[in-house]
Amino acid sequence: MNWRIGVVGAGIAGLATAIGLQRRGHDVTVIEQRTDTSSGAGISIWPNALAALDHLGLGDAVRAAGGGITAGAARWHDGSWLRRPETERIVRALGEPLVVVQRSALRDVLTHALPVGAVEYGLAATAVTTAGDVAQLHFSDGSTRTFDAVVGADGTNSAVARHLNGPLSQRYVGYTAWRGVAAYALDPDLAGKTLGPGVETGHIPMGPDLTYWFATERAPEPRRAPEDELAYLRAKFARWADPLPGILAATDPSDVLRDDLYDRSPARCWARGPILLVGDAAHPMRPHLGQGGCQGLEDAAILAEFVGQEPDLPTAFTRFASFRRRRVASVVRESAWLGRAVNVRSDLLSAVISRSSAMVPEFALMRHMASIAARTAFVLPPGPSR
């Protein structure tokens, strides 16, 4: 049966969900309130998400759009090594290289996989209601549209999530994050993280001439730097070991994004009748495992499978929610734990925790990472319930 499905949100999870449903033969419309199509920073696509993209028929296009990473090092801010892994360790442990791609390039791959006109920009969904077996989306321009189902992929402030769960409070977690892209050719041996007390930074090649970087810092409350954000970061990290000072020097101020980090109450209800949540709308997570977008891609591929198996959408949605909860819950918990550990209030304790990570045996670390991010960590659902 061909269903008319509205997807709220044209982020990674929303676009990928629309692709999976459209390829199952359904009529999908994506609604996105933003009109800004700026490039954004980079994103890490781990092998579990590449396996999901392969299932959607887009894995090779994403690999071609980014750069592959086969190892990942960790150093202290003075340049001393905390972990210097062997080359190809990611390939051996996770099944293939990690791919780092500019968000705009990933968005282009996903958007071009949808029919022209499938994504409507500049229209905000303000509410969702149900009328019998169908769902109605209400928009900022006063209009209403009826769909056989609505999928909320509208992020942590999701209107669809609030419809299913009521108010969902957010709490500032005590630290902030910056992301950017630099015109900098990074030595592959230095790809990975550089740590300091209460601070975590990362730098990863994104092709031969670009580097994706991020930094997090403990801060008592959301605020902006007294000068521009990039000037603040250049001053803060000026005495750190390379490559961070050089990367920041090669960054254009317009390519820097800042996000004060918040935890949101978990969505207790992911699915009810013809309404479903995916991605950050269902399971927001802190960035420390690099799995936010990756889990959204898993959601999209797995949801398409359930929709293909079941005779009706509410049953498919209920099975999807039940199947995904356990997998996602463990990733959310660990991401939050890592954030608390790195950004603990005491600089001394933060330093001890960060430096002690070097004591974890390499085989144990990679075995654990494989359970989260290997190709084999992406698991398709069993057959239909009927």
VEXPA-318294 format. One record per atom (N, C-alpha, C, O, CB): x, y, z. Coordinates in steps of 0.05 Angstrom, whole numbers, plus 5000, padded with zeros to 4 digits. Atoms other than C-alpha are relative to their C-alpha. Glycine has a CB too. Layout:
REM residues N
XYZ;...
***
This chain:
REM residues 386
501749765000;500050005000;501850255000;503850265013;498150005024;498649755000;502450704985;498950205020;496550265019;499950134971;500949824979;502151175045;501250284995;503350314984;500849905027;499049725001;502851935048;501150075028;499650075047;497750204991;498749974975;507852085102;501450285001;502850354983;502149785005;498749744996;510052765129;502349965020;502049855041;498150215011;497650014982;517152815159;500650295008;501050464991;502449874985;499549734990;518353425203;503050025006;503949885025;498250065025;497149964996;525653645199;501749894977;501449654970;500849875026;498250085023;530753625142;502949995009;504750064994;499650194977;497350064991;536753455184;500849724989;499549614971;500350015030;499050265009;540752805175;497949795003;497349644985;502549935015;501950224995;535552355207;497550044983;496449854973;499250005030;502449965015;529652685172;500449944970;498749814959;499250295003;499550055028;532652665102;500449704995;499349594976;502450154990;499550285004;535151955110;497449835004;496949644990;502249905020;502650134996;528351735138;498350034975;497049834967;498650115025;501649965024;524952045078;500949824977;499349714962;500050294992;498850165021;529651675031;499149715004;498249584985;503050015000;500750274995;528351005064;497049944995;496349744983;500649925029;502950045004;520751095063;499350044970;497649894960;498450205017;500549955028;520751374992;500849764983;499449684964;501450254990;499150235015;524650774967;498349755006;498549554992;502949945007;501950214995;519350334998;497450054985;495449904987;499449975030;502349955017;514350654950;498150205011;495950235000;498749764994;501949824987;511251174996;500450294991;502650364982;500249985030;499949725008;509651904981;500850165025;499250195044;497250094989;498949884976;514052295029;500550304995;501650384975;502649865009;499549725000;514153045043;501650085025;500850005047;497450174998;498349914978;519653355086;499550295005;499650454986;503049944995;500649724992;517954005123;502350105017;503049985037;497350025015;497749884985;523754445147;499650305003;499150444983;502649944985;500549724996;522955125179;502450174992;502050414986;499350055029;497749835007;530055355164;500250044970;499349874954;502649865011;499449955028;531955665099;503050034996;503950034973;498750264990;497149975002;539455735115;501249744990;500749525000;501250075027;498650245011;543655255073;503050045001;504449944984;499149954971;497149964997;550555475098;501349735004;500149535011;500650195023;498550255002;556054955097;500049845026;500049605026;502850054991;499850144975;556354795171;502849885004;504549924987;497949785002;497450124994;562154405202;500049724989;498449644972;500650005030;499850275010;564153685192;498449815019;497449895040;502949914999;501350214984;561153035218;501449744995;502249684973;497049984993;498850275002;564152355232;497949794994;495949775009;501549935026;501850215007;560651785198;501449735006;503249654991;499050014970;498750254991;562651145235;499049774983;497049784970;499649965030;500850225017;562350465202;497249895005;495949794986;501949775005;502850084995;555650295236;498250164982;496350064971;499350025030;501749825016;552650895201;500549964970;498649984954;500450295007;499450065028;556150725135;498549754992;497549734969;503049964995;501650245006;552850035139;497150074996;495849964978;500349795022;502749915003;546150385148;499650144973;497650104959;499150185023;500149865026;547550835088;500249814977;498949854957;502350214998;499950215021;549450225047;497349884996;496449834973;502149785007;502650125002;542649945063;498050194986;496150104973;498949935028;501749805014;539550595037;501050054972;499850204957;500050255016;498949965027;543950554974;501750254997;502250344975;497850014981;498649755002;548051174992;502849995013;504250195014;498450215014;497550024986;554250905027;502450094983;504050254992;500549725009;497749935017;559050984968;500150294994;502250414992;500049844974;500149715006;556651694953;501150155024;502550365020;497250084994;499049874976;558151895025;503049965003;504550145010;498549915025;497150054998;564951555025;501550184980;503750284987;500649704994;498749845020;566751924961;500050305007;501750454998;498649964973;500349724993;564552594992;501950085023;502250325028;497250065007;498449934976;569152545053;502749874999;503649774978;498649915024;497450124997;575852305077;500049775020;498749795040;502150205008;499950244982;577451625109;502150025021;504350125016;500449754983;498250004977;580751565177;500449715009;498449575014;499050185023;499550284993;584150905195;501149975028;501349745038;502049894980;499050024973;587051075264;499150255014;497850435002;503149975001;500749764985;586051585319;501650015025;501649835042;496949995007;498149974977;591051855370;498850175021;496850315017;502650114990;500749824978;590352205436;502550115013;504449955019;498249865021;497649874988;595352705465;499150195022;496950295022;501750144979;500449804980;595953155525;500750274987;502150284967;501749955026;499649745013;596153905511;502950084997;503450264981;498550215016;497149935003;603753925519;501349844977;503649864972;501549955026;499050165023;604453435460;500749725008;501349564990;502450134989;499350284992;605852805501;497749824992;495349894993;500549985031;501950195010;602352185476;498549875022;499749775041;501349794982;501650164983;596651885514;499349734988;499349525001;497450145008;500550255014;595051375461;500950044971;500050234957;496949925001;499049985027;598751265395;499549734986;501249564985;503050074999;500850265011;595050695360;501349934974;502450114960;497049994997;498950095025;597450285303;498350094976;495950134979;500349694999;501549935024;595550485232;498149774993;498749544999;502050044976;502150195008;589250135206;498549885024;497049695020;501349794984;501450134978;586649995276;497050024997;495649835005;500950135027;502949975003;579750265259;499049804980;496949684984;499350284991;500850195020;579449825197;499849725012;497949585007;501950014976;500050274989;581349205235;497849965021;496549755022;502749945014;502050034978;576649335294;497250054991;495349925001;500750195022;502749915007;570749665260;499049924972;496749964966;499850305003;500850115026;570749375190;500750174977;500850074954;497249955000;499249815022;572649995149;500750265013;500250305037;497750034979;499249744988;575350705158;497550165008;495450144997;501650154980;501949784993;571451245194;500150214977;502350274967;500750125028;500149805021;569151765143;499250275013;497350285028;498149934977;500749734991;569252515159;499250164976;500750174956;502450135016;501149865023;565052935113;498850275009;497750295031;497849834986;501349754993;562653655112;497049965000;495949834983;500850234980;502950044998;555453695134;498550084975;496549964968;498950155024;501349915024;553554075072;500249794978;498349754963;501150274990;499750215021;556353515028;498249775006;497149654988;503049924999;501850214992;552552995068;497250074994;495649914983;500449935030;502749915006;546253405063;499449994970;497249914962;499650295010;500450005029;547253464988;499549714990;497849664973;502350124985;500450285008;547952704980;497249915007;495949784991;502149825014;502750084991;541552595020;497850144984;495950014975;499750055030;502149855014;537553144987;499749914971;497549894961;500650305001;500150085029;539452924916;498849734996;498149654974;502750024988;501150275002;536952224932;496950015001;495649814998;501049825022;502949974999;529852504940;498950144975;500450284962;499250175025;501149865023;525152734885;500050305003;499950405025;497149904995;500049704999;525353474867;497350095012;495249995005;500350124971;502349904986;520553844912;499149855024;497149935037;497850014980;500850164976;520253314966;500550155026;499350095046;501449734999;499449854976;523353795016;499050294997;499650424977;503150015005;501149735000;519654445032;501250165022;500950095046;496949995003;498649844980;523754975067;498450255007;496650344992;502750094989;501349754991;521455585107;497249975010;495750165011;500050194977;502750054989;515255255137;500349855026;501449635027;498349844979;499750124973;514955105211;497549855008;495249955006;500650225021;502250164989;510654545239;499750085029;501550035045;500549694997;500449904972;507654835303;498649805017;498749815042;498450254999;501550204984;503254245324;499349774982;499249794958;497550135013;501050245014;501053545305;497749895016;497749895041;502349794997;502350124987;494353235320;499249754984;500149714962;497650205001;501150235014;490752595302;497050034997;495650145013;500749745015;502950015006;483952505271;499449734989;499749684965;499150234980;500450285008;481951775269;502649864994;504449855012;498250004975;497650155006;487251385233;502150174986;504250074978;499349774982;498149825014;490851995203;501150205019;500250245041;498750134976;498749794984;495452545229;499850264985;500050274960;502949925006;500149745013;494853285216;502350175011;502750195035;497350135006;497949814993;500653775216;498950284997;497650354977;502549964983;500849725000;499154505233;502550174997;504550135011;498450075026;497749855008;503855025205;499950295008;497750405015;500549984970;499749724991;506355725222;498450194983;497850414992;502950075000;501649835017;502556015163;497049975003;495450084988;500849964971;502850044994;495955775191;498849774985;496449704989;498550244994;501150225016;495155195142;500349745016;501749715035;501549984974;500050274989;493954465159;500149804977;498849834957;497549955019;499950225020;495653835120;499549735014;500349705038;502750004985;500650264989;493353125131;501849794987;502149794962;497049934995;498250215009;498052525125;499049735012;497649735033;502950055008;500550264988;497351785137;501749965025;500949815043;500549774980;498350014977;503051865186;501950245000;502450364979;501649735000;498149784997;507852385213;502449895016;502149765036;498850245015;497550074986;515152255232;501450255009;502050424993;501949834981;498749774989;518252765278;503049965001;504149795016;499050065029;497050005001;525652875261;500950285005;502950374993;501149884973;499649714996;525553585287;501750075024;501350285037;497350135002;497949934981;531253555337;499150005029;496949925036;501150254993;500550014971;531653655412;497750175008;496450125029;502550105014;502349834994;526354205411;497549914985;495850084979;500650294994;502150115017;521553755374;497250065009;496450005031;500449704998;502949964995;514353975370;498649735000;496649705015;498850194979;501350265001;512553255352;500549855026;498749715036;501049844976;499450134974;516152995415;498350115022;497449965040;502950035006;501749884979;512253485458;497149914997;495749885017;500250314999;502750105004;505753245427;499749735013;497749675025;499349994970;500250274989;507352535448;500649985030;499749805043;501949824985;499050034973;510552685515;499450235019;499950225043;503049974999;500349774984;508353355540;502650165002;504450124986;499049935028;497549844998;513653865563;502449835004;502449645019;499750205023;497450144998;520853625555;502150215008;502950374991;500849864974;498349794990;525454045598;502949964991;503849734986;500050015031;497250015007;532654215579;501650125022;500850315036;500550144973;498249904979;538454325627;502850044988;503949864975;500149805024;497249955009;545154645611;501949815015;501749795040;500850305005;498450214988;550454115624;502650105012;504049945025;500649784980;497649894988;556054575645;502450044982;504550124991;500849825022;497849955018;560254615583;498950064972;496650014966;501949764999;500849915026;560054885513;501949884979;504049784986;500050314998;498450125021;562754655445;500250194976;498350334970;498749734992;499649865025;565654975383;500749794979;502049594985;502250215003;499350175022;566354655315;500750174976;499850404973;497649814992;499249845024;569654885251;501549834980;502149604984;501850235009;498550125021;573154715187;502350194992;501850434988;498249944975;497649835006;580254965171;501249914973;501149674966;502149975023;498450065024;584055005106;502849925008;504750085006;500050254980;497650104987;589454585137;500449714993;498649554996;499950045031;499350275006;592953955114;501149865024;503549915031;502049984976;499350124974;593253535178;501749754995;501149594978;497649935016;498450245000;598753025188;498249775011;497249795033;502550035018;501850224991;594752365192;500749885027;499049785041;499949784979;499150114975;598952145251;498950165024;498850065047;503049995002;501149834978;595952725292;497050015000;495850155016;501150284997;502950015000;588752575275;499049875026;500049665034;499049844975;501150114975;584752465338;499450235019;498150425012;502049815013;500749814979;584252855404;502550115014;504549975016;498149875020;498149884981;588353335446;498550095024;496450225021;501650234986;501649964976;586153385518;501550185019;504050205019;499449745014;498949844978;587253865576;498049995023;495849895020;500650294991;501850004977;584153975645;497450144993;497450384987;501350125024;502549885006;576754095633;499550074971;497650214964;499650245016;500249935028;577854145558;500549754983;502349594989;502150224993;499650215020;577253655500;499950134972;498250284966;497849785003;499949915028;579253805428;500449774982;501549564990;502250224996;499650215020;579153385365;500650134974;499750354968;497549824998;499149905026;582153475296;500349764981;501849574987;502650175002;500150235018;580853015237;500150094972;498750284964;497449835005;499949925028;582753055164;497349964986;495949764991;502249844985;502550025015;576853185118;500850034971;500250234958;497950225009;498849985026;580253025052;502950115003;503750155026;498450194982;497149934998;587453245035;500550285010;502750335021;501249974974;499449724995;586753995047;498350135021;498650375026;499850164974;501749894980;581454085100;500149845026;500649605025;497150014990;500050134974;581153925174;497550095015;496950325018;502550075017;502349954982;574853865217;501050005028;502649825036;497749784996;499149984972;575954075289;497750075018;495750185010;502350215003;501949924980;572054145353;501550055026;503749965030;497849785004;498949954973;573254385424;497750025019;495650145013;501950255001;501949964979;569354345488;501450115024;503850055029;498549735008;498949884976;570454745551;497950035022;495650105016;501250284993;501849964977;567354755620;499550305003;501450465003;501249885025;500849724996;563555405630;497750015019;495949845016;499450144973;502150004979;559055605688;497250054989;495249955001;500550215020;502649945011;553355855644;500350074970;502550164963;498550225016;499849925028;551855975570;500750294997;499350465008;497449934985;499249725005;555456605548;501650014974;502549804964;501650115024;498449965024;559056885488;502750125008;502950275028;498650184980;497349894994;566457055486;499850304997;498450414980;502149884980;500049715002;567757795498;500950104973;499950314963;501750135022;499249945027;571357815431;498649794982;496949654992;503149994996;501350215016;569357385372;501049735008;503149705020;500650054970;499550274990;569256635384;502749904991;504249785007;497849814991;497550115010;575256465340;502450145014;504450015020;500250034970;497849864986;579657005372;500349895028;502649865038;499450305001;499950124973;577856715440;501549735000;503249685016;497249975012;498850265001;579856015419;502950014993;504649875004;498549834979;497149975007;586356235386;501650085024;503949995028;500350214978;498649914976;588356585451;500249775020;502249735033;498750245012;500150224980;586155995495;502049784994;503349675012;497249895002;498350235008;590055475455;502650084988;504049914976;498449824981;497649915013;595955895434;502549855009;504449814993;500450305006;497750144989;600855515479;499849694998;501649555007;500550085029;500350295003;598154825463;501849904978;502650054960;497149924994;498450125021;602254345421;498549994974;496149994973;500949715008;501250045026;601154305347;498549735000;499349555013;502150014977;500749825022;596754195309;497950225006;497350374989;499049834977;502349834995;591354595345;500450294994;498850414981;499149975028;499749725007;594355295341;500150054970;499050254960;502650105012;499949965029;595855205267;497249964987;496650104968;501949804988;502750045010;588854935254;498250245004;496850334986;498749755013;501649764994;585555525288;500950244983;499350414975;500150075030;499049785017;590156005250;499049994972;498750194958;503050015001;500850045028;587755705185;496949994997;495949914976;501249744989;503050015000;580255755204;498950284994;499950475006;499049895026;501449755005;575856295176;497950045022;496549855029;498650004972;501949964978;571556625231;497149924992;495649835009;500050295008;502750075009;565256495189;499549705000;497249614998;499550114972;500350295000;566655745192;500049885028;500349645032;502349884984;500050094972;566255705269;497150005010;495650205007;501750195017;502650034988;559955455302;500349955030;502149805039;498349774987;500050044971;558555485377;497349895009;495249995000;500750265016;502450124989;553555045414;500349975030;502049815038;499349744986;500250064972;552155095488;498549745003;496349714992;498750235017;501150275000;550554375507;498049965022;498450055045;502349805004;502250054982;544154165540;499249715000;499449574979;497550184992;501350264999;541153515564;497050055000;496050245012;500849855026;503049985001;533753425549;498949755013;499949535011;499050034972;501350234989;529052985586;499549794978;498749874956;497250085014;500550205021;528552315549;497149994992;495350035008;501049735009;502850045009;522452205506;499149725009;500149524999;499950024968;501050264990;518651665543;498549854978;498749614975;498250045024;501750125021;513951555484;501250084973;501450324967;497150105002;499049955027;516951485414;497949974979;498150084957;502449814994;501950065021;510851235378;497249975013;496849855034;500749744985;502850044992;503351285385;498350034974;498250244962;499150215022;501750005024;498551105328;501650074976;503649944970;497850205004;498649935025;500751455264;502350205003;503150334984;498050104980;497949804994;506151885298;502449865012;502249695029;498950225019;497550134991;513451695309;502250215002;502250414988;500949784979;497649834997;519952025332;502549844991;502649604995;500450095030;497450125007;526951895303;502150215006;501550445011;500049924970;497749824996;533852195313;499950145027;498950035047;500150204978;499849854975;534952735365;497250065012;497150105036;501350264995;502649974989;527452825373;499349785019;497949835039;497850024978;500450234983;527252135404;502149965021;501649915044;499749754984;497850084982;534152045434;502450204997;504550124986;500949724993;497749825001;538552675439;502349905016;501949775037;499150285010;497650104985;545652525461;502350204997;502450364978;500949734989;497749825001;551952905477;502049904978;501749674969;501450015028;498450075024;557352905422;502449835004;503949784985;500850254988;497450114994;562952525456;500649734987;502949654986;500349975029;499550255015;562051865418;499750044970;500149864955;498149785010;500449955028;560552195352;497749844988;497849784964;502549954985;502150185010;554151795346;497350134997;495349994990;499749775019;502649885003;548552305344;498849974972;496749854969;500250305006;500950035027;547952335269;500049714991;498349624975;501650164981;499750285008;550151615262;497649845009;496549674994;502649875012;502350154990;544451355305;497550094985;495649934981;499650055029;502249915017;539651785264;499949854973;497849794963;500250304995;499950155025;542051425201;499249715005;497849594988;502950014989;501050274994;541050755235;497050005003;495649824992;501349905027;502949984997;534050975254;498649984972;496749844968;499250265014;501349985026;532451135181;500049734985;497949654975;501550204983;499850255014;534850475152;498249795013;496949635000;502949904999;501550204986;531550055206;497050064998;495449874996;500949995030;502849935003;524950435203;499049914973;496749804971;499650305003;500950085027;524550305128;499549704999;497749604986;502250074979;500450294998;525349555143;497349935013;495849775003;502349875015;502550064986;519649555193;497650084984;495649934983;500050145027;502249915017;515149955147;499549804977;497249764969;500450284989;500350205022;516549445092;498949745009;497949584993;502649964987;500850264990;514848865137;497049995009;495849785008;501749925024;502650004987;508249085168;497750104982;498250264964;500150175025;502349915017;501249185137;499050275007;497450394992;497849805003;500949744993;500149835175;502250155014;504050035026;497549985018;497949834989;504350415199;500150005031;502349995042;499750284990;499850004971;502450425273;501449755011;503049775030;497350015013;498550244991;504849705281;502950024994;504649955010;498849754986;497249975008;511249855243;501450205020;503750155028;500350104971;498849804983;512450465287;500449895028;502549945041;498250255002;499750124973;511250085352;502349805001;503949805020;497449865008;497750195000;516049525332;502650154998;504650075010;499649814976;497649855002;521250035311;500950115027;503250085035;499650234980;499449884974;520950395378;501049795020;503049845034;497650145011;499250214982;521449745417;502849894993;504449845010;498049785000;497550115009;527249495375;502450195005;504550105012;499849934970;497849814999;531450135377;500750095028;502950185033;499350234984;499649884974;530750325450;502549905014;504150065024;497749955018;497750114985;535949855480;502650094988;504550175002;499849705002;497549925014;541250005428;500750295005;502950365011;499749954969;499549714998;540450755432;500550085029;502150255034;497650164988;499849924972;539750795508;502949975010;503850155025;498149835017;497350044990;546750515520;501950214988;503750305002;501049724993;498349795012;549851015471;499550275013;501450425018;499550024970;500749744986;546151605504;501450005027;502650215034;497050035003;498850014973;548551385573;503050044999;504150195014;499349735014;497149985001;555851295553;500950284990;502950385000;501149794982;499349735009;555951965515;499950205023;501650375026;498250094977;500349824978;553452315577;502249955021;503350145032;497249975013;497950064981;558451955622;502750114991;504150235008;500249695004;497549895010;564352145578;500150315003;502150425011;500449934971;500149714997;562052875579;500550085029;502050275034;497450104990;499649944971;561652875655;502949955008;504050105024;498149845017;497350074991;568452545662;502050214990;503750295006;500849724989;498149815011;572253015616;499650285012;501650425016;499850024970;500649734991;568753635643;499450025030;498050205038;497750114984;500449994971;568753475718;501150265010;503150375000;501349765013;499349734992;569354115758;502950045009;504150255002;498250085024;497349974991;576153995789;501949964977;501849754963;500749795023;498050035021;581854115739;501849765005;502549614987;501650264996;498250234993;586153615777;498749744994;499949564982;500850025029;501450255004;580853075775;499549964970;499749734960;497450005015;500450035029;579353215702;502649914987;502549744969;499150274988;497450085012;586753155685;500649705006;501549554989;502350175011;499550284992;587252495724;498349814983;499349614973;499549965030;501850175015;581152205688;500949984971;501049774959;497250105002;499349995028;583452425619;502649854995;502849694976;500350294990;497450135004;590652185627;499949705006;501449554994;502250135018;500250284994;588551525657;498849844977;499049594977;498249965025;501150155023;585051355592;502249854984;501649664970;498650194981;497850135013;591951165566;500549725012;501949564999;502550175001;499550264987;591950575615;498249784990;498649554996;499850045030;501950205011;586150225580;501449854977;502349994958;497350134991;498650145022;589149675536;498650054973;496250074972;500049705006;501049945027;588349805462;497949804991;495949884980;502350014980;501950205009;584849145449;497350035014;495249985002;501149725004;502549974985;579649275504;498550254990;496150244987;500650035030;501349765010;578349985479;498649954973;496350034969;502050234997;501150045027;577349765407;497749795000;495949814984;502249924981;502250194997;573049175427;497450145009;495250084999;500749775019;502449844991;568449655464;499050184978;496650194973;500750165025;500949835022;568350145406;498649844978;496849954966;502550154988;501350175021;566549575359;497149955008;495449944990;501549744997;502850054991;560249445401;498250244994;495850214992;499949935029;501549755005;558150165387;500050074971;497950144959;501150235016;499749865026;560850355319;501049824977;501549934956;501950225004;499250175022;563049745279;497849964980;495450004986;501049735010;502050075020;559449545215;498049805012;495649815007;501249904974;501750214988;556848945254;498250105022;496449965030;501849775010;501849894979;553749405307;497450084988;495450115003;501450235014;502549945013;548549595256;498549744993;499549584977;500450174974;501550265002;543349035260;497250064990;495750225002;500049865028;502749975010;537148985218;498049845017;498849655030;499949914970;502050144983;530648755251;499449734990;499949664967;497550175002;501050265009;527848055249;497650044981;496850264975;499249835023;502350005019;522047875203;497550125012;497550195035;499549724990;502549874992;514948135207;498749855024;499249625029;498050004977;501350104976;510748035270;497749804993;497149635009;498950225017;502350175007;504947705233;500849714993;499149554986;498550124977;
***
